Amino acid sequence: MRWVGIENGKVDSNAKSVVVEWIDKGGAAFVGTGTSQVPVVTVNPSGGTPYLRTRADRQWTNNLVSLPEF
């Protein structure tokens, strides 16, 4: 997953599992900008693989899959 650090503008990428672990440990990630910005949260299903999702327009969505790949 590609990300941009808000503190320094650094662009980097990590495996999804690394991003999930980082958020689970208190990190905060967002998709979008300004008033369109929504948080990325982790889902840790019992017996399943953790994954990421967002909440947009008061609906839990899987809109991360619609983002462009780099």
CHARMM-style PDB file with segment names, atoms N, HN, CA, C and O in Angstrom:
ATOM      1  N   MET     1       0.840  -1.160   0.000  1.00  0.00      PROA
ATOM      2  CA  MET     1       0.000   0.000   0.000  1.00  0.00      PROA
ATOM      3  C   MET     1       0.895   1.237   0.000  1.00  0.00      PROA
ATOM      4  O   MET     1       1.866   1.319   0.752  1.00  0.00      PROA
ATOM      5  N   ARG     2       0.553   2.182  -0.847  1.00  0.00      PROA
ATOM      6  HN  ARG     2      -0.235   2.115  -1.458  1.00  0.00      PROA
ATOM      7  CA  ARG     2       1.315   3.421  -0.927  1.00  0.00      PROA
ATOM      8  C   ARG     2       0.676   4.450   0.002  1.00  0.00      PROA
ATOM      9  O   ARG     2      -0.546   4.529   0.126  1.00  0.00      PROA
ATOM     10  N   TRP     3       1.542   5.240   0.657  1.00  0.00      PROA
ATOM     11  HN  TRP     3       2.535   5.176   0.557  1.00  0.00      PROA
ATOM     12  CA  TRP     3       1.061   6.249   1.595  1.00  0.00      PROA
ATOM     13  C   TRP     3       1.938   7.491   1.524  1.00  0.00      PROA
ATOM     14  O   TRP     3       3.067   7.456   1.035  1.00  0.00      PROA
ATOM     15  N   VAL     4       1.381   8.593   2.027  1.00  0.00      PROA
ATOM     16  HN  VAL     4       0.464   8.621   2.424  1.00  0.00      PROA
ATOM     17  CA  VAL     4       2.093   9.862   2.104  1.00  0.00      PROA
ATOM     18  C   VAL     4       2.057  10.313   3.557  1.00  0.00      PROA
ATOM     19  O   VAL     4       0.979  10.422   4.141  1.00  0.00      PROA
ATOM     20  N   GLY     5       3.213  10.574   4.146  1.00  0.00      PROA
ATOM     21  HN  GLY     5       4.089  10.485   3.672  1.00  0.00      PROA
ATOM     22  CA  GLY     5       3.286  11.051   5.521  1.00  0.00      PROA
ATOM     23  C   GLY     5       2.811  12.493   5.611  1.00  0.00      PROA
ATOM     24  O   GLY     5       3.318  13.349   4.886  1.00  0.00      PROA
ATOM     25  N   ILE     6       1.848  12.783   6.486  1.00  0.00      PROA
ATOM     26  HN  ILE     6       1.436  12.088   7.075  1.00  0.00      PROA
ATOM     27  CA  ILE     6       1.331  14.150   6.582  1.00  0.00      PROA
ATOM     28  C   ILE     6       2.322  15.094   7.237  1.00  0.00      PROA
ATOM     29  O   ILE     6       2.243  16.307   7.039  1.00  0.00      PROA
ATOM     30  N   GLU     7       3.254  14.558   8.014  1.00  0.00      PROA
ATOM     31  HN  GLU     7       3.318  13.573   8.175  1.00  0.00      PROA
ATOM     32  CA  GLU     7       4.230  15.417   8.695  1.00  0.00      PROA
ATOM     33  C   GLU     7       5.303  15.939   7.755  1.00  0.00      PROA
ATOM     34  O   GLU     7       5.747  17.080   7.873  1.00  0.00      PROA
ATOM     35  N   ASN     8       5.719  15.078   6.808  1.00  0.00      PROA
ATOM     36  HN  ASN     8       5.358  14.151   6.713  1.00  0.00      PROA
ATOM     37  CA  ASN     8       6.869  15.445   5.981  1.00  0.00      PROA
ATOM     38  C   ASN     8       6.658  15.244   4.481  1.00  0.00      PROA
ATOM     39  O   ASN     8       7.563  15.525   3.694  1.00  0.00      PROA
ATOM     40  N   GLY     9       5.490  14.767   4.073  1.00  0.00      PROA
ATOM     41  HN  GLY     9       4.755  14.539   4.712  1.00  0.00      PROA
ATOM     42  CA  GLY     9       5.204  14.544   2.659  1.00  0.00      PROA
ATOM     43  C   GLY     9       5.926  13.356   2.056  1.00  0.00      PROA
ATOM     44  O   GLY     9       5.888  13.156   0.842  1.00  0.00      PROA
ATOM     45  N   LYS    10       6.590  12.558   2.898  1.00  0.00      PROA
ATOM     46  HN  LYS    10       6.621  12.721   3.884  1.00  0.00      PROA
ATOM     47  CA  LYS    10       7.315  11.381   2.410  1.00  0.00      PROA
ATOM     48  C   LYS    10       6.338  10.395   1.784  1.00  0.00      PROA
ATOM     49  O   LYS    10       5.297  10.092   2.368  1.00  0.00      PROA
ATOM     50  N   VAL    11       6.674   9.890   0.588  1.00  0.00      PROA
ATOM     51  HN  VAL    11       7.519  10.136   0.114  1.00  0.00      PROA
ATOM     52  CA  VAL    11       5.876   8.875  -0.089  1.00  0.00      PROA
ATOM     53  C   VAL    11       6.618   7.551   0.040  1.00  0.00      PROA
ATOM     54  O   VAL    11       7.810   7.459  -0.252  1.00  0.00      PROA
ATOM     55  N   ASP    12       5.896   6.536   0.481  1.00  0.00      PROA
ATOM     56  HN  ASP    12       4.927   6.611   0.718  1.00  0.00      PROA
ATOM     57  CA  ASP    12       6.506   5.217   0.664  1.00  0.00      PROA
ATOM     58  C   ASP    12       5.419   4.165   0.492  1.00  0.00      PROA
ATOM     59  O   ASP    12       4.268   4.495   0.208  1.00  0.00      PROA
ATOM     60  N   SER    13       5.779   2.920   0.661  1.00  0.00      PROA
ATOM     61  HN  SER    13       6.715   2.652   0.892  1.00  0.00      PROA
ATOM     62  CA  SER    13       4.786   1.845   0.583  1.00  0.00      PROA
ATOM     63  C   SER    13       5.172   0.735   1.545  1.00  0.00      PROA
ATOM     64  O   SER    13       6.341   0.550   1.884  1.00  0.00      PROA
ATOM     65  N   ASN    14       4.150   0.001   1.974  1.00  0.00      PROA
ATOM     66  HN  ASN    14       3.200   0.152   1.698  1.00  0.00      PROA
ATOM     67  CA  ASN    14       4.322  -1.135   2.860  1.00  0.00      PROA
ATOM     68  C   ASN    14       3.303  -2.203   2.484  1.00  0.00      PROA
ATOM     69  O   ASN    14       2.293  -1.917   1.842  1.00  0.00      PROA
ATOM     70  N   ALA    15       3.582  -3.425   2.889  1.00  0.00      PROA
ATOM     71  HN  ALA    15       4.403  -3.657   3.411  1.00  0.00      PROA
ATOM     72  CA  ALA    15       2.617  -4.505   2.719  1.00  0.00      PROA
ATOM     73  C   ALA    15       1.372  -4.198   3.538  1.00  0.00      PROA
ATOM     74  O   ALA    15       1.459  -3.536   4.572  1.00  0.00      PROA
ATOM     75  N   LYS    16       0.230  -4.665   3.093  1.00  0.00      PROA
ATOM     76  HN  LYS    16       0.159  -5.202   2.253  1.00  0.00      PROA
ATOM     77  CA  LYS    16      -1.020  -4.421   3.806  1.00  0.00      PROA
ATOM     78  C   LYS    16      -0.931  -4.878   5.249  1.00  0.00      PROA
ATOM     79  O   LYS    16      -1.444  -4.198   6.138  1.00  0.00      PROA
ATOM     80  N   SER    17      -0.289  -6.017   5.508  1.00  0.00      PROA
ATOM     81  HN  SER    17       0.128  -6.569   4.786  1.00  0.00      PROA
ATOM     82  CA  SER    17      -0.175  -6.528   6.876  1.00  0.00      PROA
ATOM     83  C   SER    17       0.578  -5.559   7.781  1.00  0.00      PROA
ATOM     84  O   SER    17       0.265  -5.448   8.966  1.00  0.00      PROA
ATOM     85  N   VAL    18       1.567  -4.859   7.234  1.00  0.00      PROA
ATOM     86  HN  VAL    18       1.821  -4.949   6.272  1.00  0.00      PROA
ATOM     87  CA  VAL    18       2.333  -3.875   8.007  1.00  0.00      PROA
ATOM     88  C   VAL    18       1.449  -2.682   8.355  1.00  0.00      PROA
ATOM     89  O   VAL    18       1.513  -2.171   9.473  1.00  0.00      PROA
ATOM     90  N   VAL    19       0.626  -2.233   7.410  1.00  0.00      PROA
ATOM     91  HN  VAL    19       0.574  -2.648   6.502  1.00  0.00      PROA
ATOM     92  CA  VAL    19      -0.273  -1.106   7.654  1.00  0.00      PROA
ATOM     93  C   VAL    19      -1.328  -1.492   8.681  1.00  0.00      PROA
ATOM     94  O   VAL    19      -1.645  -0.696   9.565  1.00  0.00      PROA
ATOM     95  N   VAL    20      -1.876  -2.697   8.579  1.00  0.00      PROA
ATOM     96  HN  VAL    20      -1.619  -3.343   7.861  1.00  0.00      PROA
ATOM     97  CA  VAL    20      -2.856  -3.174   9.568  1.00  0.00      PROA
ATOM     98  C   VAL    20      -2.240  -3.157  10.960  1.00  0.00      PROA
ATOM     99  O   VAL    20      -2.852  -2.656  11.904  1.00  0.00      PROA
ATOM    100  N   GLU    21      -1.042  -3.696  11.094  1.00  0.00      PROA
ATOM    101  HN  GLU    21      -0.545  -4.102  10.328  1.00  0.00      PROA
ATOM    102  CA  GLU    21      -0.370  -3.739  12.403  1.00  0.00      PROA
ATOM    103  C   GLU    21      -0.112  -2.327  12.927  1.00  0.00      PROA
ATOM    104  O   GLU    21      -0.296  -2.068  14.116  1.00  0.00      PROA
ATOM    105  N   TRP    22       0.310  -1.417  12.057  1.00  0.00      PROA
ATOM    106  HN  TRP    22       0.460  -1.627  11.091  1.00  0.00      PROA
ATOM    107  CA  TRP    22       0.596  -0.039  12.461  1.00  0.00      PROA
ATOM    108  C   TRP    22      -0.667   0.646  12.986  1.00  0.00      PROA
ATOM    109  O   TRP    22      -0.624   1.310  14.022  1.00  0.00      PROA
ATOM    110  N   ILE    23      -1.784   0.489  12.282  1.00  0.00      PROA
ATOM    111  HN  ILE    23      -1.818  -0.051  11.441  1.00  0.00      PROA
ATOM    112  CA  ILE    23      -3.042   1.089  12.737  1.00  0.00      PROA
ATOM    113  C   ILE    23      -3.487   0.449  14.048  1.00  0.00      PROA
ATOM    114  O   ILE    23      -3.934   1.148  14.958  1.00  0.00      PROA
ATOM    115  N   ASP    24      -3.367  -0.877  14.153  1.00  0.00      PROA
ATOM    116  HN  ASP    24      -3.003  -1.445  13.415  1.00  0.00      PROA
ATOM    117  CA  ASP    24      -3.753  -1.570  15.388  1.00  0.00      PROA
ATOM    118  C   ASP    24      -2.945  -1.092  16.593  1.00  0.00      PROA
ATOM    119  O   ASP    24      -3.418  -1.159  17.728  1.00  0.00      PROA
ATOM    120  N   LYS    25      -1.728  -0.609  16.345  1.00  0.00      PROA
ATOM    121  HN  LYS    25      -1.344  -0.555  15.423  1.00  0.00      PROA
ATOM    122  CA  LYS    25      -0.874  -0.118  17.435  1.00  0.00      PROA
ATOM    123  C   LYS    25      -1.059   1.376  17.698  1.00  0.00      PROA
ATOM    124  O   LYS    25      -0.283   1.974  18.443  1.00  0.00      PROA
ATOM    125  N   GLY    26      -2.079   1.980  17.094  1.00  0.00      PROA
ATOM    126  HN  GLY    26      -2.710   1.494  16.489  1.00  0.00      PROA
ATOM    127  CA  GLY    26      -2.376   3.382  17.380  1.00  0.00      PROA
ATOM    128  C   GLY    26      -2.118   4.351  16.254  1.00  0.00      PROA
ATOM    129  O   GLY    26      -2.365   5.546  16.412  1.00  0.00      PROA
ATOM    130  N   GLY    27      -1.624   3.877  15.109  1.00  0.00      PROA
ATOM    131  HN  GLY    27      -1.424   2.906  14.980  1.00  0.00      PROA
ATOM    132  CA  GLY    27      -1.418   4.758  13.969  1.00  0.00      PROA
ATOM    133  C   GLY    27      -2.741   5.190  13.369  1.00  0.00      PROA
ATOM    134  O   GLY    27      -3.756   4.519  13.558  1.00  0.00      PROA
ATOM    135  N   ALA    28      -2.743   6.285  12.660  1.00  0.00      PROA
ATOM    136  HN  ALA    28      -1.918   6.829  12.507  1.00  0.00      PROA
ATOM    137  CA  ALA    28      -3.960   6.785  12.030  1.00  0.00      PROA
ATOM    138  C   ALA    28      -3.714   6.975  10.543  1.00  0.00      PROA
ATOM    139  O   ALA    28      -2.732   7.598  10.138  1.00  0.00      PROA
ATOM    140  N   ALA    29      -4.610   6.433   9.737  1.00  0.00      PROA
ATOM    141  HN  ALA    29      -5.408   5.927  10.065  1.00  0.00      PROA
ATOM    142  CA  ALA    29      -4.521   6.562   8.288  1.00  0.00      PROA
ATOM    143  C   ALA    29      -5.845   7.094   7.758  1.00  0.00      PROA
ATOM    144  O   ALA    29      -6.909   6.821   8.314  1.00  0.00      PROA
ATOM    145  N   PHE    30      -5.760   7.857   6.676  1.00  0.00      PROA
ATOM    146  HN  PHE    30      -4.895   8.078   6.224  1.00  0.00      PROA
ATOM    147  CA  PHE    30      -6.947   8.460   6.078  1.00  0.00      PROA
ATOM    148  C   PHE    30      -6.877   8.335   4.568  1.00  0.00      PROA
ATOM    149  O   PHE    30      -5.796   8.235   3.987  1.00  0.00      PROA
ATOM    150  N   VAL    31      -8.043   8.342   3.941  1.00  0.00      PROA
ATOM    151  HN  VAL    31      -8.921   8.423   4.413  1.00  0.00      PROA
ATOM    152  CA  VAL    31      -8.158   8.365   2.491  1.00  0.00      PROA
ATOM    153  C   VAL    31      -8.888   9.646   2.131  1.00  0.00      PROA
ATOM    154  O   VAL    31      -9.883   9.995   2.767  1.00  0.00      PROA
ATOM    155  N   GLY    32      -8.400  10.350   1.115  1.00  0.00      PROA
ATOM    156  HN  GLY    32      -7.591  10.067   0.599  1.00  0.00      PROA
ATOM    157  CA  GLY    32      -9.039  11.581   0.683  1.00  0.00      PROA
ATOM    158  C   GLY    32      -8.384  12.795   1.299  1.00  0.00      PROA
ATOM    159  O   GLY    32      -7.392  12.692   2.021  1.00  0.00      PROA
ATOM    160  N   THR    33      -8.959  13.956   0.999  1.00  0.00      PROA
ATOM    161  HN  THR    33      -9.765  14.040   0.413  1.00  0.00      PROA
ATOM    162  CA  THR    33      -8.441  15.215   1.516  1.00  0.00      PROA
ATOM    163  C   THR    33      -9.590  16.114   1.946  1.00  0.00      PROA
ATOM    164  O   THR    33     -10.732  15.941   1.520  1.00  0.00      PROA
ATOM    165  N   GLY    34      -9.267  17.063   2.784  1.00  0.00      PROA
ATOM    166  HN  GLY    34      -8.340  17.204   3.130  1.00  0.00      PROA
ATOM    167  CA  GLY    34     -10.249  18.058   3.219  1.00  0.00      PROA
ATOM    168  C   GLY    34     -11.495  17.438   3.803  1.00  0.00      PROA
ATOM    169  O   GLY    34     -11.424  16.529   4.630  1.00  0.00      PROA
ATOM    170  N   THR    35     -12.654  17.942   3.361  1.00  0.00      PROA
ATOM    171  HN  THR    35     -12.712  18.680   2.689  1.00  0.00      PROA
ATOM    172  CA  THR    35     -13.920  17.433   3.886  1.00  0.00      PROA
ATOM    173  C   THR    35     -14.255  16.048   3.359  1.00  0.00      PROA
ATOM    174  O   THR    35     -15.183  15.409   3.855  1.00  0.00      PROA
ATOM    175  N   SER    36     -13.524  15.580   2.373  1.00  0.00      PROA
ATOM    176  HN  SER    36     -12.770  16.099   1.971  1.00  0.00      PROA
ATOM    177  CA  SER    36     -13.732  14.237   1.826  1.00  0.00      PROA
ATOM    178  C   SER    36     -12.853  13.193   2.505  1.00  0.00      PROA
ATOM    179  O   SER    36     -12.853  12.030   2.102  1.00  0.00      PROA
ATOM    180  N   GLN    37     -12.105  13.593   3.528  1.00  0.00      PROA
ATOM    181  HN  GLN    37     -12.105  14.538   3.856  1.00  0.00      PROA
ATOM    182  CA  GLN    37     -11.187  12.690   4.203  1.00  0.00      PROA
ATOM    183  C   GLN    37     -11.953  11.753   5.146  1.00  0.00      PROA
ATOM    184  O   GLN    37     -12.772  12.202   5.948  1.00  0.00      PROA
ATOM    185  N   VAL    38     -11.678  10.453   5.041  1.00  0.00      PROA
ATOM    186  HN  VAL    38     -11.012  10.088   4.390  1.00  0.00      PROA
ATOM    187  CA  VAL    38     -12.306   9.468   5.921  1.00  0.00      PROA
ATOM    188  C   VAL    38     -11.216   8.583   6.521  1.00  0.00      PROA
ATOM    189  O   VAL    38     -10.200   8.327   5.875  1.00  0.00      PROA
ATOM    190  N   PRO    39     -11.422   8.114   7.753  1.00  0.00      PROA
ATOM    191  CA  PRO    39     -10.413   7.265   8.388  1.00  0.00      PROA
ATOM    192  C   PRO    39     -10.400   5.853   7.807  1.00  0.00      PROA
ATOM    193  O   PRO    39     -11.419   5.327   7.359  1.00  0.00      PROA
ATOM    194  N   VAL    40      -9.217   5.269   7.835  1.00  0.00      PROA
ATOM    195  HN  VAL    40      -8.390   5.696   8.199  1.00  0.00      PROA
ATOM    196  CA  VAL    40      -9.045   3.855   7.487  1.00  0.00      PROA
ATOM    197  C   VAL    40      -8.963   3.101   8.806  1.00  0.00      PROA
ATOM    198  O   VAL    40      -8.200   3.484   9.692  1.00  0.00      PROA
ATOM    199  N   VAL    41      -9.741   2.032   8.946  1.00  0.00      PROA
ATOM    200  HN  VAL    41     -10.362   1.720   8.226  1.00  0.00      PROA
ATOM    201  CA  VAL    41      -9.751   1.247  10.173  1.00  0.00      PROA
ATOM    202  C   VAL    41      -9.409  -0.204   9.844  1.00  0.00      PROA
ATOM    203  O   VAL    41      -9.497  -0.634   8.694  1.00  0.00      PROA
ATOM    204  N   THR    42      -9.025  -0.934  10.861  1.00  0.00      PROA
ATOM    205  HN  THR    42      -8.954  -0.585  11.796  1.00  0.00      PROA
ATOM    206  CA  THR    42      -8.741  -2.355  10.668  1.00  0.00      PROA
ATOM    207  C   THR    42      -9.931  -3.182  11.119  1.00  0.00      PROA
ATOM    208  O   THR    42     -10.674  -2.801  12.023  1.00  0.00      PROA
ATOM    209  N   VAL    43     -10.091  -4.314  10.469  1.00  0.00      PROA
ATOM    210  HN  VAL    43      -9.487  -4.624   9.734  1.00  0.00      PROA
ATOM    211  CA  VAL    43     -11.086  -5.307  10.858  1.00  0.00      PROA
ATOM    212  C   VAL    43     -10.307  -6.585  11.112  1.00  0.00      PROA
ATOM    213  O   VAL    43      -9.555  -7.048  10.254  1.00  0.00      PROA
ATOM    214  N   ASN    44     -10.490  -7.147  12.291  1.00  0.00      PROA
ATOM    215  HN  ASN    44     -11.100  -6.770  12.988  1.00  0.00      PROA
ATOM    216  CA  ASN    44      -9.768  -8.359  12.678  1.00  0.00      PROA
ATOM    217  C   ASN    44     -10.772  -9.467  12.955  1.00  0.00      PROA
ATOM    218  O   ASN    44     -11.115  -9.710  14.112  1.00  0.00      PROA
ATOM    219  N   PRO    45     -11.257 -10.152  11.904  1.00  0.00      PROA
ATOM    220  CA  PRO    45     -12.270 -11.184  12.086  1.00  0.00      PROA
ATOM    221  C   PRO    45     -11.714 -12.399  12.829  1.00  0.00      PROA
ATOM    222  O   PRO    45     -10.558 -12.780  12.643  1.00  0.00      PROA
ATOM    223  N   SER    46     -12.529 -12.980  13.645  1.00  0.00      PROA
ATOM    224  HN  SER    46     -13.468 -12.671  13.795  1.00  0.00      PROA
ATOM    225  CA  SER    46     -12.128 -14.181  14.374  1.00  0.00      PROA
ATOM    226  C   SER    46     -11.818 -15.286  13.370  1.00  0.00      PROA
ATOM    227  O   SER    46     -12.678 -15.677  12.581  1.00  0.00      PROA
ATOM    228  N   GLY    47     -10.598 -15.781  13.404  1.00  0.00      PROA
ATOM    229  HN  GLY    47      -9.899 -15.464  14.045  1.00  0.00      PROA
ATOM    230  CA  GLY    47     -10.200 -16.866  12.510  1.00  0.00      PROA
ATOM    231  C   GLY    47      -9.953 -16.437  11.078  1.00  0.00      PROA
ATOM    232  O   GLY    47      -9.753 -17.288  10.211  1.00  0.00      PROA
ATOM    233  N   GLY    48      -9.962 -15.140  10.806  1.00  0.00      PROA
ATOM    234  HN  GLY    48     -10.124 -14.449  11.511  1.00  0.00      PROA
ATOM    235  CA  GLY    48      -9.747 -14.672   9.440  1.00  0.00      PROA
ATOM    236  C   GLY    48      -8.553 -13.746   9.344  1.00  0.00      PROA
ATOM    237  O   GLY    48      -7.917 -13.428  10.349  1.00  0.00      PROA
ATOM    238  N   THR    49      -8.258 -13.325   8.154  1.00  0.00      PROA
ATOM    239  HN  THR    49      -8.775 -13.583   7.338  1.00  0.00      PROA
ATOM    240  CA  THR    49      -7.149 -12.422   7.902  1.00  0.00      PROA
ATOM    241  C   THR    49      -7.592 -10.978   8.134  1.00  0.00      PROA
ATOM    242  O   THR    49      -8.619 -10.559   7.600  1.00  0.00      PROA
ATOM    243  N   PRO    50      -6.834 -10.211   8.924  1.00  0.00      PROA
ATOM    244  CA  PRO    50      -7.179  -8.802   9.136  1.00  0.00      PROA
ATOM    245  C   PRO    50      -7.169  -8.035   7.816  1.00  0.00      PROA
ATOM    246  O   PRO    50      -6.403  -8.343   6.903  1.00  0.00      PROA
ATOM    247  N   TYR    51      -8.039  -7.030   7.742  1.00  0.00      PROA
ATOM    248  HN  TYR    51      -8.661  -6.780   8.484  1.00  0.00      PROA
ATOM    249  CA  TYR    51      -8.079  -6.209   6.538  1.00  0.00      PROA
ATOM    250  C   TYR    51      -8.432  -4.773   6.904  1.00  0.00      PROA
ATOM    251  O   TYR    51      -8.729  -4.469   8.059  1.00  0.00      PROA
ATOM    252  N   LEU    52      -8.394  -3.894   5.902  1.00  0.00      PROA
ATOM    253  HN  LEU    52      -8.152  -4.141   4.963  1.00  0.00      PROA
ATOM    254  CA  LEU    52      -8.648  -2.468   6.084  1.00  0.00      PROA
ATOM    255  C   LEU    52      -9.972  -2.102   5.428  1.00  0.00      PROA
ATOM    256  O   LEU    52     -10.374  -2.697   4.428  1.00  0.00      PROA
ATOM    257  N   ARG    53     -10.651  -1.099   6.018  1.00  0.00      PROA
ATOM    258  HN  ARG    53     -10.325  -0.616   6.831  1.00  0.00      PROA
ATOM    259  CA  ARG    53     -11.839  -0.563   5.374  1.00  0.00      PROA
ATOM    260  C   ARG    53     -12.056   0.870   5.828  1.00  0.00      PROA
ATOM    261  O   ARG    53     -11.404   1.352   6.755  1.00  0.00      PROA
ATOM    262  N   THR    54     -12.978   1.536   5.162  1.00  0.00      PROA
ATOM    263  HN  THR    54     -13.507   1.144   4.409  1.00  0.00      PROA
ATOM    264  CA  THR    54     -13.280   2.927   5.475  1.00  0.00      PROA
ATOM    265  C   THR    54     -14.763   3.082   5.741  1.00  0.00      PROA
ATOM    266  O   THR    54     -15.570   2.206   5.430  1.00  0.00      PROA
ATOM    267  N   ARG    55     -15.094   4.216   6.321  1.00  0.00      PROA
ATOM    268  HN  ARG    55     -14.438   4.928   6.573  1.00  0.00      PROA
ATOM    269  CA  ARG    55     -16.503   4.561   6.528  1.00  0.00      PROA
ATOM    270  C   ARG    55     -16.744   5.868   5.781  1.00  0.00      PROA
ATOM    271  O   ARG    55     -16.198   6.911   6.142  1.00  0.00      PROA
ATOM    272  N   ALA    56     -17.553   5.802   4.755  1.00  0.00      PROA
ATOM    273  HN  ALA    56     -17.997   4.955   4.462  1.00  0.00      PROA
ATOM    274  CA  ALA    56     -17.864   6.985   3.954  1.00  0.00      PROA
ATOM    275  C   ALA    56     -19.372   7.157   3.886  1.00  0.00      PROA
ATOM    276  O   ALA    56     -20.109   6.181   3.738  1.00  0.00      PROA
ATOM    277  N   ASP    57     -19.820   8.374   3.991  1.00  0.00      PROA
ATOM    278  HN  ASP    57     -19.222   9.166   4.111  1.00  0.00      PROA
ATOM    279  CA  ASP    57     -21.254   8.676   3.941  1.00  0.00      PROA
ATOM    280  C   ASP    57     -22.042   7.853   4.957  1.00  0.00      PROA
ATOM    281  O   ASP    57     -23.144   7.381   4.675  1.00  0.00      PROA
ATOM    282  N   ARG    58     -21.459   7.692   6.138  1.00  0.00      PROA
ATOM    283  HN  ARG    58     -20.565   8.075   6.367  1.00  0.00      PROA
ATOM    284  CA  ARG    58     -22.062   6.952   7.249  1.00  0.00      PROA
ATOM    285  C   ARG    58     -22.304   5.477   6.928  1.00  0.00      PROA
ATOM    286  O   ARG    58     -23.131   4.827   7.567  1.00  0.00      PROA
ATOM    287  N   GLN    59     -21.581   4.952   5.936  1.00  0.00      PROA
ATOM    288  HN  GLN    59     -20.909   5.480   5.417  1.00  0.00      PROA
ATOM    289  CA  GLN    59     -21.701   3.548   5.545  1.00  0.00      PROA
ATOM    290  C   GLN    59     -20.322   2.900   5.575  1.00  0.00      PROA
ATOM    291  O   GLN    59     -19.353   3.465   5.067  1.00  0.00      PROA
ATOM    292  N   TRP    60     -20.237   1.707   6.175  1.00  0.00      PROA
ATOM    293  HN  TRP    60     -21.024   1.249   6.588  1.00  0.00      PROA
ATOM    294  CA  TRP    60     -18.992   0.949   6.098  1.00  0.00      PROA
ATOM    295  C   TRP    60     -18.875   0.450   4.681  1.00  0.00      PROA
ATOM    296  O   TRP    60     -19.788  -0.188   4.156  1.00  0.00      PROA
ATOM    297  N   THR    61     -17.747   0.743   4.064  1.00  0.00      PROA
ATOM    298  HN  THR    61     -17.006   1.261   4.491  1.00  0.00      PROA
ATOM    299  CA  THR    61     -17.574   0.413   2.651  1.00  0.00      PROA
ATOM    300  C   THR    61     -16.252  -0.298   2.415  1.00  0.00      PROA
ATOM    301  O   THR    61     -15.397  -0.375   3.298  1.00  0.00      PROA
ATOM    302  N   ASN    62     -16.110  -0.802   1.230  1.00  0.00      PROA
ATOM    303  HN  ASN    62     -16.804  -0.739   0.513  1.00  0.00      PROA
ATOM    304  CA  ASN    62     -14.862  -1.401   0.792  1.00  0.00      PROA
ATOM    305  C   ASN    62     -14.317  -0.569  -0.358  1.00  0.00      PROA
ATOM    306  O   ASN    62     -13.810  -1.115  -1.338  1.00  0.00      PROA
ATOM    307  N   ASN    63     -14.421   0.760  -0.242  1.00  0.00      PROA
ATOM    308  HN  ASN    63     -14.833   1.204   0.554  1.00  0.00      PROA
ATOM    309  CA  ASN    63     -14.016   1.620  -1.342  1.00  0.00      PROA
ATOM    310  C   ASN    63     -12.511   1.681  -1.544  1.00  0.00      PROA
ATOM    311  O   ASN    63     -12.051   2.294  -2.508  1.00  0.00      PROA
ATOM    312  N   LEU    64     -11.740   1.070  -0.674  1.00  0.00      PROA
ATOM    313  HN  LEU    64     -12.113   0.572   0.108  1.00  0.00      PROA
ATOM    314  CA  LEU    64     -10.287   1.047  -0.890  1.00  0.00      PROA
ATOM    315  C   LEU    64      -9.931   0.275  -2.151  1.00  0.00      PROA
ATOM    316  O   LEU    64      -8.923   0.573  -2.791  1.00  0.00      PROA
ATOM    317  N   VAL    65     -10.751  -0.722  -2.521  1.00  0.00      PROA
ATOM    318  HN  VAL    65     -11.570  -0.964  -2.001  1.00  0.00      PROA
ATOM    319  CA  VAL    65     -10.447  -1.491  -3.731  1.00  0.00      PROA
ATOM    320  C   VAL    65     -10.640  -0.670  -4.991  1.00  0.00      PROA
ATOM    321  O   VAL    65     -10.136  -1.053  -6.047  1.00  0.00      PROA
ATOM    322  N   SER    66     -11.359   0.457  -4.917  1.00  0.00      PROA
ATOM    323  HN  SER    66     -11.768   0.768  -4.059  1.00  0.00      PROA
ATOM    324  CA  SER    66     -11.565   1.298  -6.085  1.00  0.00      PROA
ATOM    325  C   SER    66     -10.440   2.299  -6.299  1.00  0.00      PROA
ATOM    326  O   SER    66     -10.406   2.980  -7.324  1.00  0.00      PROA
ATOM    327  N   LEU    67      -9.522   2.398  -5.348  1.00  0.00      PROA
ATOM    328  HN  LEU    67      -9.550   1.846  -4.515  1.00  0.00      PROA
ATOM    329  CA  LEU    67      -8.396   3.320  -5.486  1.00  0.00      PROA
ATOM    330  C   LEU    67      -7.400   2.800  -6.509  1.00  0.00      PROA
ATOM    331  O   LEU    67      -7.273   1.588  -6.682  1.00  0.00      PROA
ATOM    332  N   PRO    68      -6.691   3.694  -7.190  1.00  0.00      PROA
ATOM    333  CA  PRO    68      -5.730   3.241  -8.188  1.00  0.00      PROA
ATOM    334  C   PRO    68      -4.544   2.507  -7.545  1.00  0.00      PROA
ATOM    335  O   PRO    68      -4.133   2.798  -6.422  1.00  0.00      PROA
ATOM    336  N   GLU    69      -4.019   1.550  -8.302  1.00  0.00      PROA
ATOM    337  HN  GLU    69      -4.352   1.313  -9.215  1.00  0.00      PROA
ATOM    338  CA  GLU    69      -2.807   0.851  -7.860  1.00  0.00      PROA
ATOM    339  C   GLU    69      -1.610   1.537  -8.478  1.00  0.00      PROA
ATOM    340  O   GLU    69      -1.679   2.059  -9.590  1.00  0.00      PROA
ATOM    341  N   PHE    70      -0.499   1.530  -7.735  1.00  0.00      PROA
ATOM    342  HN  PHE    70      -0.443   1.106  -6.831  1.00  0.00      PROA
ATOM    343  CA  PHE    70       0.710   2.198  -8.221  1.00  0.00      PROA
ATOM    344  C   PHE    70       1.770   1.176  -8.518  1.00  0.00      PROA
ATOM    345  OT1 PHE    70       2.870   1.533  -8.940  1.00  0.00      PROA
TER     346      PHE     70
END
